[in-house]
Amino acid sequence: MKSTTRVVVIGGGVVGCSVLYHLTKLGWSDVMLLERSELTSGSTWHAAGGFHTLNGDTNMAALQGYTIRLYRELEELTGMSCGLHHVGGITLADNRDRFDMLVAERAKHRYMGLETEIVGPEEIAKLAPIVNLDGIIGALYDPLDGHLDPSGTTHAYARAARMGGAEIHLHTKVLETNARPDGTWDVVTDKGTIHTEHVVNAGGLWAREVGAMAGVYLPLHPMEHQYLVTEETPEIYQRDSEHPHVMDPAGESYLRQEGRGLCIGFYEQPCRPWAVDGTPWDFGHELLPDDFDKIEDSISFAFRRFPVLERAGIKSVIHGPFTFAPDGNPLVGPIPGMRGYWSACGVMAGFSQGGGVGLMLAQWMTHGECERDVSALDVARFGEWISPGYTLPKVIENYQKRFSVSYPNEELPAARPLRTSPMYDIFDGMGAVWGAQYGLEVANYFAEGDEPRYETPSFRRSNAWEATAREVRAVRQACGINEVHNFGKYRVTGPNARAWLDHVMAGRIPKPGRLSLTPMLSHAGRIIGDFTVACLSETEFRLTASYGAQAYHMRWFLQHQQDGATIENISDSSTGFQLAGPKARDILQACTRTDLSDMRFLDVRRMTVGMTDCLVQRVSYTGDLGFEIYCDPMNQRQLWQTLWTAGQPHGLKPFGMRAMMSLRLDRFFGSWGREYGPDYTAAETGLDRFIRWDKDFIGKAAAEAERASPPDRQLVVFEVDAADADVTAYEPVWIDGAVRGFCTSGGYSHWLEKSIAYALIPRSDLRDDLVAEIEILGRRCTARLQSAPLFDVEGTRLRG
Ligand SMILES: Cc1cc2nc3c(=O)[nH]c(=O)nc-3n(C[C@H](O)[C@H](O)[C@H](O)COP(=O)(O)OP(=O)(O)OC[C@H]3O[C@@H](n4cnc5c(N)ncnc54)[C@H](O)[C@@H]3O)c2cc1C
């Protein structure tokens, strides 16, 4: 074993082997994998080997598609068999919501190039004759679904990696990972120490323990999981072709053919976490004892759905653990605040996702960024607030909801409230209906009178409709107040603060007393942030951006840190309120002796509001006259009393995130994670209007190339003839009878009383009178292109 290498991958499960292979594929051959036992000695060996593309997150679905298509390539490259069975699969729907979800997924697949299909009961009976169709409305058929041999596939990855120059050392246990002062690592094993630039934690069931060796907490937890293999079944072995997979979400089961019998696994409600206090090092190639009690109800349900099972004897039971992150997606990428330490953990569907995870991580390591938006699997989507006490109930919730319908407006209840602002009890007393963002409780809207304190999860317009409309009217007609606790906030200080900001931000950095809006670009010119920059002095700046992107942004800032500029994340030590609406200035003026009459749009000033020293920015995401008023959290309740009391004669009302997201539609404001994110560029989304071309900044070369040769697609806004459901994201846009684009987000503008959609479509399709169709829940709705905002066209409210 050599003592120096560029990368050490810890763990020879399917994920570690995929990472190793992809590193060699992208040109890094001086790479090594260490496995404490044989390959596949964690979850991998006992997996059922099923794979499928269906995933609520579009980028995850695309990575799953990549993984599945990779297997043939691996077989050709290595000459080894992955034991592929491309039998196709159906996901059943037995109620309207589940069917809506499948229809919406099918619609997304259209522009992703996935050939899925919605099928009715008759077609299901032909495809999967062992299904009892009682109560079944329809299903989604995916020809790519299938299963493989977990061990053969892992060994194929390993051989492909070796062919690319990688070394694999079995029976080599990593004992310590120690960072050197220069950012490189000593990986201490029971066979000696290896000095390396990069460590990849692909420790699977032991990822927590491996992470702890470097002082890293990875939010994942193993869960027990069980599947059964039946004896030979005539209804199966007498068929001419292999039976397709059947996912039955109502029964929380997946079923497929195994040899001449069947294999069925369950995501049972009485599920059990495994190894809560740590995975034993002596666990490996053993299984957990059978536990039929846990799956008794699931089995009874399965007998009704697949009557053939009742006659089939059980040949074997596989009961083993595998890991989940709190939201069920993998934990991939560089650990924020560390150099050269990478996560490839929490992969709960290694055979659907392992290839995509390996490719993304390898791109990140070798090129510095991924070709697509990986925020759904980025390890930085959880902040420093994450703890084992939070992870465990969230993982249990995720396991139990594995096959549940997931709604765009759904707020999951486990492990909440976790983090609250000083306003929590006051807003709660005012009827707040809460959502959670990055662990923080955020008021979605305020229920009044007999209105329920719970928003019904739905693909259609929910019961928050009236309350949201009421709050929107309050803002537009008088004034609304909400918290700014859920903005990401940063303080940049020092003699080089401006120079550093000019380097990392593509836009103009403002003069003292002013604000500017700017995109932040990656080296490849992708959007990695949309910031408001406030200049307080030449040596002190404030930045605001998305609250949920804090760890992501801080990781980037620290990676690009320069002498003379200090960056602090003050998201939770700076809070306050936003006042928005025509009466906002009058209310704020009643609370401060500072004269606001000459405070222009995009001004920033320090002032005392009531008894509290605040930083006030004249800007509002509602598109209306507005002020963001920042203060110390210790003063927030006092500030509230001041503003609320002063606001009463003016009709001040609280408003929540639902109203805010409706209000932004009136002025066509985009949003982080929807219109703005690493899948898109500044030129595609119109953010290039904020770029300052006469300075150097990260991503300039790529942005300039786009300027010279404009991108093929463009972000546009449509007014949609929607019925009872609005655009949420990724609905296809039909132009002249073909799918030409997709929606980034949308919703209902309660002020304009119009359904609005934001979409990326080809530039070649752009024309002023364009009438397209947007497919919402299977219905193609007429959509008319809008060229100018529909509210405050002259900007007199916003700027006046
Ligand atoms: C019953 C069951 C059925 C499943 N069915 C499916 C399915 O149908 N489809 C699907 O996609 N997924 C399925 N899964 C999930 C799948 O098994 C996992 O997603 C996948 O195996 C995760 O692989 P991994 O490489 O991340 O982790 P693991 O397989 O756990 O591999 C981690 C490896 O790291 C090694 N290691 C750990 N610590 C060290 C150290 N200090 N030094 C050296 N080596 C170390 C371990 O020995 C191990 O080999 C199933 C899981 C279970 C339990």
The ligand as a Tripos MOL2 file, in Angstrom:
@<TRIPOS>MOLECULE
LIG
   53    58     1     0     0
SMALL
NO_CHARGES

@<TRIPOS>ATOM
      1 C1        -33.0200   -4.7370    3.4740 C.3       1 LIG1
      2 C2        -32.5290   -3.6610    2.5710 C.ar      1 LIG1
      3 C3        -33.0030   -3.5800    1.2610 C.ar      1 LIG1
      4 C4        -32.5550   -2.5850    0.4220 C.ar      1 LIG1
      5 N1        -33.0240   -2.5450   -0.8650 N.ar      1 LIG1
      6 C5        -32.5650   -1.6010   -1.7140 C.ar      1 LIG1
      7 C6        -32.9920   -1.5700   -3.0530 C.ar      1 LIG1
      8 O1        -33.8080   -2.3680   -3.4830 O.2       1 LIG1
      9 N2        -32.5030   -0.6050   -3.8660 N.ar      1 LIG1
     10 C7        -31.6110    0.3280   -3.4380 C.ar      1 LIG1
     11 O2        -31.2050    1.1890   -4.2130 O.2       1 LIG1
     12 N3        -31.1950    0.3290   -2.1470 N.ar      1 LIG1
     13 C8        -31.6330   -0.6170   -1.2870 C.ar      1 LIG1
     14 N4        -31.1880   -0.6400    0.0020 N.ar      1 LIG1
     15 C9        -30.2960    0.4330    0.4500 C.3       1 LIG1
     16 C10       -28.8640    0.1870   -0.0090 C.3       1 LIG1
     17 O3        -28.4390   -0.9900    0.5630 O.3       1 LIG1
     18 C11       -27.9750    1.3560    0.4160 C.3       1 LIG1
     19 O4        -28.4690    2.5350   -0.1600 O.3       1 LIG1
     20 C12       -26.5380    1.1970   -0.0280 C.3       1 LIG1
     21 O5        -26.0790   -0.0730    0.2330 O.3       1 LIG1
     22 C13       -25.6360    2.1970    0.6670 C.3       1 LIG1
     23 O6        -24.3280    1.9510    0.2770 O.3       1 LIG1
     24 P1        -23.0880    2.6650    0.9550 P.3       1 LIG1
     25 O7        -21.9090    2.3740    0.1070 O.co2     1 LIG1
     26 O8        -23.4150    4.0830    1.2040 O.co2     1 LIG1
     27 O9        -22.9320    2.0430    2.4050 O.3       1 LIG1
     28 P2        -22.5280    0.5960    2.9300 P.3       1 LIG1
     29 O10       -23.0370   -0.4490    2.0480 O.co2     1 LIG1
     30 O11       -22.9380    0.5470    4.3540 O.co2     1 LIG1
     31 O12       -20.9580    0.5830    2.7930 O.3       1 LIG1
     32 C14       -20.0830    1.2210    3.6780 C.3       1 LIG1
     33 C15       -18.7700    0.4720    3.6590 C.3       1 LIG1
     34 O13       -17.8210    1.2310    4.3900 O.3       1 LIG1
     35 C16       -16.9820    0.3430    5.0760 C.3       1 LIG1
     36 N5        -16.3820    1.0700    6.1930 N.ar      1 LIG1
     37 C17       -17.0420    1.7270    7.1780 C.ar      1 LIG1
     38 N6        -16.1700    2.2460    8.0520 N.ar      1 LIG1
     39 C18       -14.9380    1.9410    7.6030 C.ar      1 LIG1
     40 C19       -13.6340    2.2100    8.1010 C.ar      1 LIG1
     41 N7        -13.4310    2.8910    9.2420 N.pl3     1 LIG1
     42 N8        -12.5830    1.7520    7.3800 N.ar      1 LIG1
     43 C20       -12.7700    1.0840    6.2060 C.ar      1 LIG1
     44 N9        -13.9810    0.7740    5.7400 N.ar      1 LIG1
     45 C21       -15.0670    1.2010    6.4270 C.ar      1 LIG1
     46 C22       -17.9220   -0.7540    5.5070 C.3       1 LIG1
     47 O14       -17.2550   -1.9590    5.8300 O.3       1 LIG1
     48 C23       -18.8340   -0.8760    4.2990 C.3       1 LIG1
     49 O15       -18.4040   -1.8590    3.4010 O.3       1 LIG1
     50 C24       -31.6150   -1.6370    0.8810 C.ar      1 LIG1
     51 C25       -31.1520   -1.7250    2.1780 C.ar      1 LIG1
     52 C26       -31.6050   -2.7160    3.0210 C.ar      1 LIG1
     53 C27       -31.0860   -2.7610    4.4090 C.3       1 LIG1
@<TRIPOS>BOND
     1     1     2 1
     2     2     3 ar
     3     2    52 ar
     4     3     4 ar
     5     4     5 ar
     6     4    50 ar
     7     5     6 ar
     8     6     7 ar
     9     6    13 1
    10     7     8 2
    11     7     9 ar
    12     9    10 ar
    13    10    11 2
    14    10    12 ar
    15    12    13 ar
    16    13    14 ar
    17    14    15 1
    18    14    50 ar
    19    15    16 1
    20    16    17 1
    21    16    18 1
    22    18    19 1
    23    18    20 1
    24    20    21 1
    25    20    22 1
    26    22    23 1
    27    23    24 1
    28    24    25 2
    29    24    26 1
    30    24    27 1
    31    27    28 1
    32    28    29 2
    33    28    30 1
    34    28    31 1
    35    31    32 1
    36    32    33 1
    37    33    34 1
    38    33    48 1
    39    34    35 1
    40    35    36 1
    41    35    46 1
    42    36    37 ar
    43    36    45 ar
    44    37    38 ar
    45    38    39 ar
    46    39    40 ar
    47    39    45 ar
    48    40    41 1
    49    40    42 ar
    50    42    43 ar
    51    43    44 ar
    52    44    45 ar
    53    46    47 1
    54    46    48 1
    55    48    49 1
    56    50    51 ar
    57    51    52 ar
    58    52    53 1
@<TRIPOS>SUBSTRUCTURE
     1 LIG1         1 GROUP 0 **** ****
